[in-house]
Amino acid sequence: MGLDSKAFVEVKMRRLHLLLLFALFCFAGNAFGAEPPSEEVHSLGTVLPLWSIIPFAGVLLSIALFPLLAPAFWHHHFPKVSLFFGLLLVVPFIVVYKTEGLHEVLHIFIVDYIPFLILLWGLYTIAGGIYVSGAPAGTPKVNLAILLIGTFFASWIGTTGAAMVTVRPLLRANANRRHKAHTVVFFIFLVANIGGSLTPLGDPPLFLGFLHGVPFFWTLFHIFPETLATVVLLSVIYFVLDSFYYSRETKEGKAEIPNEKLRIEGAHNLLFLVGVVLGVLFSGSVRLGDIKVLGIERQIETLVRDGIIILMGALSLLTTNKATRYEKNQFTWFPIKEVAILFASIFATIIPALLILQAGERGALSWLLASVSSPAHYFWAAGALSSFLDNAPTYLTFFNSALGKLGITEQQVYEALRGAKDAMPEGVLKDFQSFLAAISAGAVFMGANTYIGNAPNFMVRSIAEEQGIEMPSFFGYMFKYSIPILIPTFILLTFVFFD
């Protein structure tokens, strides 16, 4: 007796589980045979082979293929798949490299993942308490206006904050429309990524630059033309595309939403957003000393920041009317849950890739870093890796690469960018600023190339799908939108600004 389609898929998934389990033993076996670093080696990145990124590739392929080939399985079992690939890396990594391996795992979770998740949770929770009523119908002009408002605020309350505040009004404005997936995609392009390029509050890599000596307003003054050109070009493309789709809408799709006075419920949450912003600024401006958490060094001011963000989120939950949050805003915890689970696996499996990059010319990707020598190279190298890796450490890797290439230090950068004329030669300063502009733009702009390029991408997609919008798959997003639209845009930027 033949199997029905559902049973057939379940059998295939069981077989896949067995195959993945077998892969775990094979990978572990290879890892056990690897040569641990000698006492003379100071970085695991110098001894890790390129194939150690296989679990990371597995996570990416799972995110890309499972929702396309087995959506029901993925919806119910993505935590298990994520856990599998996380263990596929972490278990043999700790067994082979022992204390050093455990230190790297703890470091990425304590220093990077937990603060990352706290910030996302805080912004998602606070923004979920803000309900904007009276949204007009989603005409091309209205949609473009909402996109531009969100893009403007992204540099001041972060891409996550701006995205969470404006995505729901945008979806409500387009509730009657049949064609709306493209609007969500351009929202990801502009609000969740490119809009955050002007201040350290906008995107994590720029905040890292701020912590390493780059002045707060440096990117505003140095990559504003690149940002403006990108926003204008994408806005024109969007308006033409949306006008085309709007012309094909049915009468119901063009129907006006009942006229309602524009009103904001839960407006006090804006104060909590300001609290988060001030907490982030505080952690980058004050030095309170260090403390060790499970042997991992954390700055006290970053712990204070995390505490402020948690407090702001908790106050939002306690003081916001539940009807406003859960009924009117249709708020659920699934998007943040999905991001937390998937990015836990991504952060775990990304460890070898980041260590290899940080090893520079002594690592398995030395050929890549050695070939980066011009602003165009930095723009594309930082951008391409930021499309798939965490853009914050990618930014820092190329930031340090530029320092090494020019033979300067962070202290010199700190002084020179603040006007000290004797900090470094004028020609060297000019070269560094051109490199830094390219790195900053690449790391922020190209996070829009994939769903995993920046955390808000995933959250926006998840919220849209909860509203019944059929979003493109991982590869569908790339082949239908980012490759034909973003890549030509970035090529044009290269010739105009980074050549």
N, C-alpha and C positions, 0 to 999 in steps of 0.2 A: 504494500500500500504506500503510495507516494506521500511525501510530506507537503503540508500547505506552506505558503510563503513565509508565514511567521515562524513556524517550526524550523523551516530551512535556515532562516537567518539565525535562530537560536543555536542550531547545530554548528553553523559556521563560526559563531562567536565563541562557542566552547572550544572548538578546534584552535581558534586564534589565541584563546587564553593559554592553551597548552603550548602553542608555538612560542608565545611570549615568555612563558615559564622556562622553556628550553633555552630561549635566547638569554635569559637571566643567568643560567648556569654557564652557558658558553662565554658570556661577557665576563662573568666572575672568574671563570677559569683563566681567561686571557689576562685579566687584571692580576690574579694571584701570581702569574708568571712574570709580571712586570718587575722592573728593577726599581726599588725604592730609591729616593734621592740620597746621595751620599752626604756626609757632614759638610762637604765643601760647597754643596749646592744650596743656595738660599731661597730658591723659588721652585715650587712644584711645577710651575709653568714651563720650566726648562726641560723637564723630563717627561711630561705628559705627551703621549702620541696624539695625532690628529683624530684617530678613530675613537678617542675617549669622548668625543662629542656625539657619538651614536645615540645615547639615550635622549639627548636634547633634540636631535633630528627626529627621534621617535615621537616625542611629545608634539612637535610641530606637525608631523604627518598625521598624527591622531586627530589633532584639532582641525586639520584640513580635510581629511578623508572620511572619518567616522560620521560627522553630521550629514555628509553627502551620500554615503553608501549604506549606512545603518543608523538613521536618525533616532529611531525609538531606542535602540540599544545605547547610543551615546547619551541620550537624555537621562536615562536611568543609571548608567554605569560609568559616566565620565570620571567620578571620583576614584573608582577602582583603577581605571586605566592610568589616571594621573599618579596614583599611589605606586602603581607598578613601575612606571618609568622613573619615578623619584628613587625608589629602592634599587632599581637597576643600576643607578649611578652611586648612590650613597653607601650601600652595603659594601661592595668591593672596594670602593674608594677609601673607606675607613679601615677595612681589613688590611689593605696593602700599605697605606701611608700612615696608619695608626694615629698618633697624636696630631701630626700635621694635617692629616685628612679630616679628623674630627674638628680641628680648629677652623678649617676653611668652611666646613658645613655650618658650624655654629656661627661663624662670622657673617656669612651671607644672610642667615635668618635673623640674627640679633641686630645687625647693623643695617641691613638693607630691607629684608622682606617685612619684618614686623613694623618698622616705621612707615614703610610704603603702604601697608595694609591699614594702619591706623589713620593715615592721612586720607586714603580713599574712603574708608568707612565714615570718617568725620564729615567730609564734604558731601558724600552721598546721603548721609542721614540728615544733615542740616538742610541741604537743597530739597530733600524729599518733603520737608515741612513748609515749603513755599509754594503756594498755589496762585497762579495768575489766571484770573477769569476774564471773560470778555474778549478772547482771542478772535480776531476776524477770520474770514474764510481764507484758506491757503492758496491765494493767487500767487503767480510768480513774483510780483512786487512785495507782497507780504512775506513770503518765504525768504526772499533775499534780505529783507530788512531784519528778520529774526536771526538769520545766519550772521549778518554783519554785527548786530548787537552782541551776540555770543562771542564772535571773534574778537571784538574790542575788549570785552571783559575777561577773556581768557588769560591775558598777560597780567591781570591785577588780582584775580581770585583763583588762578590756576585753571588749566584746561579741564580738570575734573569738575571743579566748582562751576565754571561757566557752562559746561556741558549738562550737568545735572539740573541747573536752574532753568535752562532754556529749551531742553529737549522735549519736555512734556507739553509746554505751550505750542511748540512747533508741530508735534504729533496731533494735538487737539485741533489745531488750525487746518490740518489736512485729513481730518477724520472721514470726510465724505469722499475724498479723492481715491481713485483706483490706482493711479501711478504715484507712488511716494517713496519707494526704496531708494531711488536716486537722490532724493532730498536728504535722507538719512546719511547716505554715503558722503555727500558734500558737507554735511554737518560734521562728520568725522574728519574730513579733510581740513576744514577751516576752524571749527570751534575746538575740537578735541586735539588738534595738533598745531597747525601753522599759527593760529592766533596767540599761542603761548610763547612766542619767540622774543618778546621785547623786554621782559624783566625776569629776574630769578624766581619770582613767584609763579611764573607761567608754566615752567616745565622743569622736572628734576635735574636734567643735565646743566641747565643754566644756574640752578641753585648750587650745584657742585662747583661751578666756576666761581660763583660768588664766595664760597667757602675757601677757595684757593687763590683769592686775591683779585678777582675781576670786579671792578666797581659795579654798584647796583644798577646804574643807568647806562652802563657801557653798551649793552646790546641794543637798547633803545636808540642810541645815537649812531651805532655802527652797522646794524643790519635792518634798520627801518626801511630803507629803499628796497631791499630784497623782499622783505615781508610785504610791503605795500604792493609791489609789482606782482607778487604771487597771489595775494588776496584779490587784486583787481582782475587779473587774468582768469582765475578760477570763478570769480563772481560773474564775469561775462559769459563764460562757458556754461555755468549753472543756469543763468537766466535764459539763455537761448534754449538749453535742453528742457528746462521746466516749462517754458512757453510752448514748446512743441508738444510735450505731454499734456499740458493743460488744454491745448486746442483739440485734443482727442478725448477729453473727458466727456462723460455723459452729462445730462442735465442735472442729475443728482450730485455728480462729482463737483459741479460748479455752484451748487446751491449754497446760499448764504447761511452761515451759522447764526442762530437767533441773536438779534442785537442785544448785547448785554454790556453794561458799563464796565470799563476796564478797572479791575480791582485786584489787589494783592492780599491774600489771606496768609497768615503766618509770617507777616513782614518782620516781626521781631527776630526771625532767624537770620536776617541780614546782619544783625549785631553779632551773632555767633560766627558767621562767615568772617567778619572783620576780626573776631577773636582768633580764629585759625590763622589768618594772614599775619596778625601781630605775633602769634606764637612762632610761626616760621621765620619771620624777620628777627625775632629775639634770638633764636637758636643760631642765626648766622652773624649776629652782631655782638654777642656777649660770650666771654670765656669764663667758665666756672670751675674748670678742672675736669679730671677724669675719674671714672669709676669702672670697676670690672664686674661684668655680668657673666657668670659661668666661664670666667677666664678671658672673656672678650672685652676689650676696652671700649667704653662708650663715654662720650662727652656728657657731663651733667646737664648742660643746657639743652641737649637733644632729648634727654629724658623729660625735662621740664616741658619742652615743646609737645612731646607725645602726650603728657598729662593734660596740657591745655586743650589739645585737640579732643581727647576723650571726654573731658569735662564739657566742652562746647557741644559735642554730639549728645551727651547724656542730658544736658539742659534742653536741647532741642526736642528730644523724645519726651521729656517730662512736661514741657510747657506748650507743646503744639497740640491743638485739638485733633483727636484721633480721626474724626470725620474728614478733616482737611487733608491729613496725610494718607489715610488708607482708602477712603472712599473717593474723594474728589481727585486726588493725585494718583490714585490706583497704585500706591506704593507697595512694593514687595521686597523681601530680602534676597530673592533669588539672584539678581544681577551681581550683588556684592559677594554672595556665596560662590557663584560660578567663578568670579575673578579670583577669590581667595584660594580656591582649590586648584584651578589651572595654573595660577602664577606660583603657587607653592612648588608645583612640579617643575615649572619653568626655571624658577630661581635655583632649585636643587640641581637640575641637570645642566644648567648653564655654567656651573663652577669651572669645569675644565676649559671651556671656551674663553672665559674671562681671564683665567690664570695664564693660558697660552698667549693671549693678547698682551697681558701685563708683562710677560717675560720679554716682550719686544723682539730684538734681533737674536735672542737666545732661544726663542720658542719655535714651535712648529709652523707658525705663521710669519716667520721672519721675512720671508719673501714679499709678503703683502706690505708690512710696515716699512721695509727698506725701499719699496717702490713709491711711497708717498712723499712727494717733494714739492708740490705746488698747491695753491689754493684750490684749484679744480680737483686735484687728487684728494685733498683733505675733505672737501665737500662730499664727494662720491663715496670715499672709503668710510667716513664716519656715518654717512647717510645709509649706505647699503647695509652695514652691520647693525645700525639702529633700527632697521626695518624688521629685524628678526631677533636681535639680542636686546638686552636692557640698555637703553640709550644713555643712561647716566654713567655707568662705568666705561662704555664705549667712548663717550665724550672725554672722560678723564684720561683714557689711554692715549688718545690722539693729542690731547692737551699736553701731556708729558712728552709725547713723541716730538711735538713742535719745540718744546723747551730743549730737548736733547739735540735736535737738529740744528738749532741756533746757538747752542752752548750758553744758555741763560738759566737763571733760577727763578723759583716762585717769588722770592723776595724782590728780585729785580723787576719782575712783572708788576708786583704790588706797587712798587715805588714809581715805576715808569708810567703806568696807566693812571696814576694820580698826579702826574705833572713834574716829577723829579727828572730834570733834563740830564743829569749825570748818571742816571741809573743804568742806561745802556745806550749804545750808539743809535742815532736817529734812523739809520737804514735798517738795523736789526729790529727796532721797535715797529717800523712800518711793515716789515716782513711778518713779524709775530702777529700784529693786528689783522693782517690779511688772512693768515692761517686761522686765527681764532674766530674771525667772522665766518669763514667757510665751515669750520668744525661746528660752530653754534647752529648755523642754518641747516647743515646736513643732519645733525642729530635731532633737531626739532621737526623740521619739515618732513623728513622721510619716515618719521614714525607713522605717517599716514599711509604708507605703502602697503601695510598688511594689518589685519585685525590685531595682531600681537605687538605691533610697533609701539603702542602706547596703551596703558591700562584703560583710559576712558573709551577707547575704540570698542573694546569688548562690552563694556557696560552699556554704551549707547545701543549697540546691536542687540543686546539682551533685552533692554527696555522696549525697543522697537518690535522685537519678535513677540514679547508679551502683549503688545497692543495689536497683534494679528498681522503685522507687516512681514511679508516674505522677503527676508534679506538674502543677498547673494552668499554663496558658500565661501570658504576661505580662498579657493582658487578663482571662484566666480568674481569675488571682489577685486582680485588682482587683474584678471584678464579682461574684465568688462569695464573696470573703472581706473584703477591706479596705474596700470601699465599704459593704456592709451591716453590717459588724461594727465596724470602727474609726471610721468617720466619725460614726455616732451616738454612740459612746463619747466622741469628741472634742467633739462638740456639747454633750453633757452636762457635760464638764469645763469648757467655756467658760462655761456658765451658773453653775456652782458656784464656779469658782476665778478666772476671768478677766473676768467681766462688769463 
